[in-house]
Amino acid sequence: MALLPRRLGHAEEATLGEHLEELRARLFVMLGAIALGTVVAFVFHERVLDWLNRPLPPGHRRLLAIGIAEPFTVTLTVCVYAGFVLALPVVLWQLWLYFAPAFDPAAERKVLALAACAVALGAAGVAFGYWVLLPRAVHFLTNYDNRHFLHLPQARAYYNFVATVLVGIVLVFQTPLVVLGLVSLGVLGSRTLRRQRRFGYLVTAAVALALPGPDPVTTFLELLPMWVLFEGSIWLAVLVERRQARAAPASATLGG
């Protein structure tokens, strides 16, 4: 019995039962990877918590826990999230292996290239969120109106804030892929994007206001990369359209 499910070939026929059996096997692999990642994160949970607490000012890095079980339950929750992040390459790879037979080899290469770009943009988003956005937002929030408030950050609330901010900024950094996808589908064009540039900036500002971040510092720091990425997406759209225009005559020649 194979330890890992076999990948079906391109356009290989399989019964519904075989598809369900493959899906079940791949789900077991993904859950096993998440469980293993959670165990690894729990073994090193002190380093994980220290890393998450580092954006806090030195006087606030020992977080408040309300209730007897909260230190353990919060630590376990953080480790589950960290385990999922560690297992994410395995999860995405198993999902891809399940759906890959539906794509021809040319489309498969494009999907893998887009996935690699998404991972790179996501990593850049995490780096920007952790080293640029979080320290400034946390500094502003923990020092706001010290004369009237005693700041005692609660562990659960703080880690939820960190998670939502990092997830939000990762989604922000996927803006070029969304724009390029719409351009490839013909929904948008580079000419339209350039003509409606001001409207695009307004839309990105509205999206930044809707993203997690209860203070103006976080919102502004989320808005800056959105504007930069949107502007870069316009010029990427120009390059994509030029490449499609060059490829069209070649395809027509081969078809003839």
N, C-alpha and C positions, 0 to 999 in steps of 0.2 A: 504493500500500500504506500503510495507516494505521500511524502510529508506535505507537499504543496500542490494545490490544484493545477492541472495542466491548462496552459493557455490554448484556446482554440485558434485555428488558423483563420486567415482572412476569408470571409464568406463561407466558412465551414458550417455545414448544417448540423444541428443538434436538436434533440427533443426538448419539450418544455421541462420534463423531469431532469434532464442533464443540465439545463441552464439553472434550475433551482438548486440542484446539488452543487454546482460550481459556486453559485452565489453564497450558499450556506458555508462552504469550505473557506471562501475568501473572507466572509464575515468572522469566522473563527480565527483566522490569521490576524485580522485587524484588531479584534478584541484581545487576542493574546499579546500583540505588540503594545497595545495601550496598557494592559495589565503589567507587562514587563517594564515599560517606561515609568509607570506609577511607582513600582517597587524601587527602581533606580533613583527616582526623584525623592522618595521617602528616605532612602538611605543617606542621601546628601541634602536633606531638607533644610538643615541649618544654613548651608551655603546658598540654597535657593532663596530662603527668606532674607538673608543678608543682602543678596543681590536686588531683591524687590524693594527692600527698605532703604537702599542707598540714596535714592532721590530725596528722601526726607532730610530736613535739617538735623544736625547731630543730636539736638536735644529731644527729638521726637521719634527716634528710631526704635524705641521700645514701645510697641503698640499696646493699646488698652484691650483687654479681653474681659467680657462680661459673661459670667457664668463659669461653672466648674469645667464643663466639657469643651468650651469654645477654643482654647488653645489647640486641642487635639483635632477637633472637627475642622477648624480653619486650616490647620496644617495639612490635613488629609485632602481637603478640597483643593488647596493650592497644588499638592502633589498630583492629583488626578489631572488638573489642567496641564501641569508641566509634563506629565506622562503622555498626554494626548499630543502635545507639541513635539516631544521626542519621537513619538510613533507616527507623526504625520507623513514622513516620506514613505513608510510602509503602507499606510492607509491609502494615500493617493496612488501609489504604485499598484496596489491590489484592485482599486477601482478602475484604473486605466486598463489593466490586463483583462478585466471583465468586459469592458466596452470596446476595447481595441479591435476585435474582429469585425466590428461594424464599419470600420474606416479602411479605405484603400491605403496603400503604402505612402502615396504622396500626401494625403490628408493626415496620416499618422505623423509624418515628420513635422507638419505645420502645428499640429496639436501639441507635440512634445516641445517644439520651440516656444510656443505660447506659454506652456506650463513652466518652462525654464525661466522665461521673462517674468512670469507672475511670482515665482519663488524669489528671484533676485529683487524685484520691486518690493515684495513683502519683507524681505530681510532689511532692505534700505529703510522701509517704514518703521520697523521695530527699532532700528538703530537711531533714527531721527526721534522717535517717540521717547525712547529711554534716555538718551543723552542730551537732547535739546528741549523737547516739550515738557516731559514730566518734571525735571528739576525746577524749571521756572514756574510752572503751574502750581506745584506743591509749595514752593517758597512763597508765592503770592497768597495762597489759601491759608497756610499755617501762620502767616504773619499779619493776616487781615484783622484790623481792629483789635489789637492785643489789649487795649485798655478796657474793653467791655467783655471779652471772651477769654476763657482759659482753654487752650487747644489741647485736647487729648485724643489724638486720632485712634479710632477703633479699628482693630485688625480686619474684621470682615468688610467693613465699609471701605477701608483703604485698598485692600486687594481687589475688591470689585471695581473701584475707581481706576486702578492701574490696568486691570484687564480690559475695561471698556475703552479707555483711552488708547491702548495699544492696538486693540482690534479695530477701532475707528480709524486710526492713522494708517494701518495696513490697508484698509479698504480705500482710503484716500489715494494711496500710492498705486492702486490699480487703475486709476483714471485713464492713463494712456492706452491700456488694453481695451477698456470699454469703448473709448473713442475709435480706436483702430478697428474693433469688431463692427461697430456701426458703419464705419466707412467701407469695410470689406463687403458688408451686406448691402451697400447702396442706400442705406437709410440717411446717411450724412455724406457731405462732400467737403473737401478742403476749402472750396470757394465759399460755401455756406458758412463754414466755421469762421473763416476770416471776416466775412461780411457781418456776421452776428457775434463778433468777438466781445463787444460790450455786454450783450445779453448773456453770453456764456460766463463772463466774470460775475454777473449778477446771480446766475443760477448756482455757480460754485460757492458764492457767499451764502446763499440760502442753505445749501447742503452743509456748509461748515457750521452754521447756526443750529442745524438739526442734529449734528454729531454730538456724542457724549462730551461734556465739558461745561461745568456750571459757572465758569468764570470767563471774563473777556480775554485773559491772557491765553488760556488754552484754546479758545475759539480763534483768536488771531494767529496763534502759532500753527493751528491746523489749516487756516486759510492760506497762509503764505505758500506752502508746498502745493496746495491745490491750484493756485494761480500759475505757478511755475510749471506744474505738470500739464495743466490745460494748454498753456502756450506751447509747450513742447509737443503735445499731442497734435496740434494743428500742423506743425512742420513735419511730424511723422506721417500724418495723413497725406501731405503733399508727396512725400517720397513713395508711399504705398501706391497712390494713384499713378504716379509716373512709372512705377514698376509694372503695374497692371496694364498700363497703356502699351509698354514695350512687349509684354508677354502676349497681348491679344493678337498682333499680326503673326507672330510665330505659331500660335495655336491655329489660326486660320489657314496658314500655309500647310501645316501638318494635316489638318482636316481635309484640305483640298487634295 
